[in-house]
Amino acid sequence: MDTAATPILRPGLQRWLALDTSASALSVAVGAAGVAEPLAWHEGEGGAQASATLLPSIMALLQRVGWRLAELDGIVFGHGPGSFTGLRTACAVVQGLAAGARPGGVPVLPLGTLLAVAEAARARHAPAAVQLTVHAALDARMDEVYVARYAWDAALGWRELDGPHLRRPEDLPQECGALHAGNVAGVYGERLPPAWRTEAGGATLPCARALLRLAAAGVAAGRCVGAHGAQPLYVRDKVALTVDEQVALRASRVAS
């Protein structure tokens, strides 16, 4: 039997670790799942630095609140899409912590990074909204963007309308009355449709605080898995453009 994909009985909600290294920032938080604010949180430089600083950041936060790894009810993390290196770093750390914390392991909850962007945007810009639509986008490099669309209902929580997929910056959807959130405005600027050029007042990245708020719903939906279920979500398997593709891309930008 494939234990990596086998759901786990619902864990408790009081002691959770949340982390994300999928974008340009490292984000860690500890607290109860589903609450508005964590007990403690930390954000730092992501990218290549995350592989060296993620584990020390986690241990420092746990020490600050007086928790041991073995006492955790669960670990929630952003499993993608995002930076290949960042996703692999997060998965490796989560697998190691969850498997080694105690006999039987700690339950793991993989959640989408674009959903985390949507939740972060909601909390930042429309915390009292009864209903809300959010288009979330993250730079995928190679002249592409990861994008998804979500609907928020205060009574029911989040619902995925369009799952994570790739688009060119010029082709991002825009919708009157919706929030458009992510980190693409600073990368693609005037190439974007107008609704994306301000991104709801500034860049919004996936963060551990948003993941922690989302964790209770994920637990209730039965999405927790074992340590080896901490796997990345790759919307695109290709890491970089070939030399010929880079030349063609530069030429198309000049022509436009």
PAKOL-382929 format. One line per field, with one value per residue (C-alpha): chain; x, y, z. Coordinates in steps of 0.05 Angstrom, whole numbers, plus 5000, padded with zeros to 4 digits. Layout:
N
kette <- [A / ...]
c1 <- [X / ...]
c2 <- [Y / ...]
c3 <- [Z / ...]
***
This chain:
256
kette <- [A / A / A / A / A / A / A / A / A / A / A / A / A / A / A / A / A / A / A / A / A / A / A / A / A / A / A / A / A / A / A / A / A / A / A / A / A / A / A / A / A / A / A / A / A / A / A / A / A / A / A / A / A / A / A / A / A / A / A / A / A / A / A / A / A / A / A / A / A / A / A / A / A / A / A / A / A / A / A / A / A / A / A / A / A / A / A / A / A / A / A / A / A / A / A / A / A / A / A / A / A / A / A / A / A / A / A / A / A / A / A / A / A / A / A / A / A / A / A / A / A / A / A / A / A / A / A / A / A / A / A / A / A / A / A / A / A / A / A / A / A / A / A / A / A / A / A / A / A / A / A / A / A / A / A / A / A / A / A / A / A / A / A / A / A / A / A / A / A / A / A / A / A / A / A / A / A / A / A / A / A / A / A / A / A / A / A / A / A / A / A / A / A / A / A / A / A / A / A / A / A / A / A / A / A / A / A / A / A / A / A / A / A / A / A / A / A / A / A / A / A / A / A / A / A / A / A / A / A / A / A / A / A / A / A / A / A / A / A / A / A / A / A / A / A / A / A / A / A / A / A / A / A / A / A / A]
c1 <- [5000 / 5025 / 5028 / 5049 / 4979 / 4941 / 4899 / 4909 / 4856 / 4843 / 4896 / 4887 / 4888 / 4925 / 4999 / 5016 / 5079 / 5070 / 5123 / 5133 / 5195 / 5161 / 5176 / 5227 / 5214 / 5222 / 5162 / 5151 / 5096 / 5072 / 5003 / 4934 / 4904 / 4849 / 4862 / 4871 / 4942 / 4998 / 5034 / 5099 / 5124 / 5187 / 5200 / 5268 / 5304 / 5283 / 5314 / 5381 / 5386 / 5326 / 5361 / 5409 / 5362 / 5295 / 5310 / 5345 / 5286 / 5237 / 5275 / 5282 / 5207 / 5191 / 5239 / 5208 / 5139 / 5165 / 5143 / 5179 / 5173 / 5142 / 5085 / 5063 / 4993 / 5013 / 5056 / 5025 / 5067 / 5061 / 5073 / 5069 / 5070 / 5133 / 5208 / 5234 / 5290 / 5244 / 5192 / 5244 / 5274 / 5206 / 5188 / 5255 / 5251 / 5178 / 5191 / 5249 / 5214 / 5149 / 5181 / 5232 / 5190 / 5160 / 5142 / 5088 / 5106 / 5070 / 5013 / 5029 / 4982 / 5005 / 4968 / 4972 / 5015 / 4964 / 4910 / 4957 / 4965 / 4889 / 4881 / 4936 / 4903 / 4835 / 4862 / 4901 / 4850 / 4781 / 4780 / 4706 / 4683 / 4625 / 4638 / 4699 / 4734 / 4810 / 4855 / 4923 / 4986 / 5060 / 5118 / 5138 / 5197 / 5210 / 5159 / 5102 / 5057 / 5024 / 4952 / 4889 / 4820 / 4785 / 4719 / 4713 / 4649 / 4651 / 4605 / 4636 / 4709 / 4749 / 4729 / 4774 / 4743 / 4803 / 4861 / 4935 / 4957 / 5006 / 4992 / 5032 / 5032 / 4990 / 4937 / 4922 / 4848 / 4818 / 4750 / 4711 / 4701 / 4753 / 4821 / 4882 / 4940 / 5010 / 5080 / 5076 / 5067 / 5139 / 5164 / 5120 / 5093 / 5057 / 5054 / 4999 / 4925 / 4908 / 4877 / 4944 / 4989 / 4977 / 4961 / 4913 / 4961 / 5026 / 5059 / 5028 / 5069 / 5049 / 5062 / 5061 / 5009 / 4959 / 4974 / 4961 / 4893 / 4877 / 4900 / 4836 / 4795 / 4847 / 4844 / 4768 / 4771 / 4815 / 4876 / 4929 / 4980 / 5041 / 5112 / 5127 / 5064 / 5102 / 5112 / 5117 / 5063 / 5096 / 5051 / 5110 / 5167 / 5216 / 5265 / 5298 / 5295 / 5345 / 5394 / 5352 / 5288 / 5322 / 5342 / 5272 / 5241 / 5287 / 5270 / 5195 / 5202 / 5240 / 5188 / 5130]
c2 <- [5000 / 5070 / 5103 / 5170 / 5180 / 5148 / 5199 / 5203 / 5209 / 5281 / 5308 / 5360 / 5434 / 5467 / 5459 / 5468 / 5487 / 5523 / 5539 / 5563 / 5571 / 5570 / 5642 / 5696 / 5695 / 5643 / 5642 / 5602 / 5605 / 5566 / 5567 / 5537 / 5517 / 5562 / 5622 / 5693 / 5702 / 5653 / 5650 / 5668 / 5676 / 5692 / 5715 / 5720 / 5714 / 5655 / 5628 / 5592 / 5617 / 5577 / 5510 / 5535 / 5577 / 5541 / 5488 / 5537 / 5585 / 5529 / 5507 / 5578 / 5590 / 5525 / 5544 / 5613 / 5583 / 5525 / 5469 / 5405 / 5373 / 5311 / 5354 / 5380 / 5362 / 5374 / 5409 / 5450 / 5475 / 5505 / 5448 / 5489 / 5513 / 5556 / 5555 / 5485 / 5493 / 5524 / 5468 / 5414 / 5447 / 5451 / 5379 / 5352 / 5389 / 5371 / 5298 / 5296 / 5333 / 5294 / 5226 / 5238 / 5277 / 5216 / 5143 / 5141 / 5211 / 5278 / 5289 / 5331 / 5378 / 5400 / 5462 / 5502 / 5565 / 5602 / 5588 / 5616 / 5679 / 5685 / 5678 / 5728 / 5778 / 5767 / 5778 / 5839 / 5875 / 5847 / 5814 / 5828 / 5805 / 5756 / 5735 / 5748 / 5725 / 5725 / 5714 / 5693 / 5694 / 5679 / 5690 / 5624 / 5654 / 5634 / 5688 / 5651 / 5659 / 5609 / 5630 / 5604 / 5632 / 5622 / 5641 / 5658 / 5651 / 5670 / 5612 / 5559 / 5580 / 5575 / 5541 / 5530 / 5557 / 5549 / 5507 / 5525 / 5531 / 5570 / 5632 / 5685 / 5752 / 5786 / 5732 / 5736 / 5740 / 5802 / 5808 / 5868 / 5867 / 5813 / 5818 / 5806 / 5786 / 5758 / 5781 / 5792 / 5867 / 5881 / 5831 / 5844 / 5914 / 5944 / 5877 / 5856 / 5870 / 5934 / 5898 / 5864 / 5924 / 5943 / 5874 / 5898 / 5951 / 5911 / 5843 / 5786 / 5722 / 5655 / 5659 / 5612 / 5655 / 5645 / 5570 / 5565 / 5598 / 5549 / 5488 / 5475 / 5470 / 5424 / 5378 / 5378 / 5359 / 5299 / 5323 / 5304 / 5251 / 5217 / 5245 / 5216 / 5250 / 5316 / 5321 / 5382 / 5404 / 5419 / 5454 / 5456 / 5405 / 5449 / 5489 / 5536 / 5558 / 5531 / 5581 / 5583 / 5595 / 5652 / 5685 / 5677 / 5706 / 5767 / 5777 / 5774 / 5827 / 5874 / 5864 / 5879]
c3 <- [5000 / 4983 / 5052 / 5021 / 4993 / 5050 / 5088 / 5163 / 5217 / 5234 / 5282 / 5335 / 5318 / 5376 / 5359 / 5286 / 5248 / 5181 / 5130 / 5059 / 5015 / 4947 / 4927 / 4944 / 5019 / 5074 / 5120 / 5184 / 5237 / 5297 / 5329 / 5328 / 5260 / 5236 / 5282 / 5257 / 5282 / 5301 / 5368 / 5333 / 5262 / 5223 / 5152 / 5119 / 5053 / 5010 / 4947 / 4955 / 5027 / 5049 / 5048 / 5101 / 5144 / 5143 / 5196 / 5245 / 5237 / 5253 / 5315 / 5340 / 5335 / 5371 / 5426 / 5431 / 5446 / 5487 / 5441 / 5422 / 5354 / 5385 / 5412 / 5344 / 5320 / 5248 / 5197 / 5140 / 5082 / 5013 / 4964 / 4900 / 4848 / 4857 / 4855 / 4841 / 4892 / 4944 / 4938 / 4943 / 5005 / 5039 / 5022 / 5047 / 5113 / 5124 / 5110 / 5158 / 5214 / 5207 / 5204 / 5259 / 5310 / 5343 / 5330 / 5277 / 5253 / 5253 / 5204 / 5143 / 5106 / 5036 / 5011 / 4947 / 4946 / 4903 / 4954 / 5006 / 4963 / 4959 / 5034 / 5048 / 5001 / 5033 / 5103 / 5081 / 5038 / 5052 / 5121 / 5132 / 5063 / 5064 / 4992 / 4950 / 4886 / 4883 / 4823 / 4850 / 4808 / 4819 / 4772 / 4740 / 4702 / 4630 / 4611 / 4644 / 4706 / 4752 / 4762 / 4796 / 4816 / 4883 / 4914 / 4988 / 5028 / 5101 / 5120 / 5075 / 5067 / 5002 / 4938 / 4878 / 4813 / 4766 / 4790 / 4783 / 4710 / 4667 / 4625 / 4591 / 4629 / 4575 / 4580 / 4655 / 4669 / 4700 / 4733 / 4757 / 4832 / 4845 / 4879 / 4835 / 4880 / 4873 / 4855 / 4780 / 4775 / 4793 / 4742 / 4681 / 4692 / 4631 / 4596 / 4645 / 4639 / 4679 / 4738 / 4752 / 4750 / 4823 / 4851 / 4904 / 4931 / 4931 / 4922 / 4961 / 4971 / 5001 / 5075 / 5135 / 5171 / 5114 / 5112 / 5187 / 5178 / 5122 / 5160 / 5199 / 5135 / 5105 / 5166 / 5164 / 5090 / 5106 / 5068 / 5119 / 5098 / 5125 / 5122 / 5053 / 5027 / 5030 / 4955 / 4910 / 4862 / 4795 / 4745 / 4697 / 4694 / 4655 / 4697 / 4645 / 4573 / 4523 / 4491 / 4427 / 4467 / 4505 / 4439 / 4411 / 4474 / 4472 / 4399 / 4412 / 4467 / 4421 / 4366 / 4414]
***
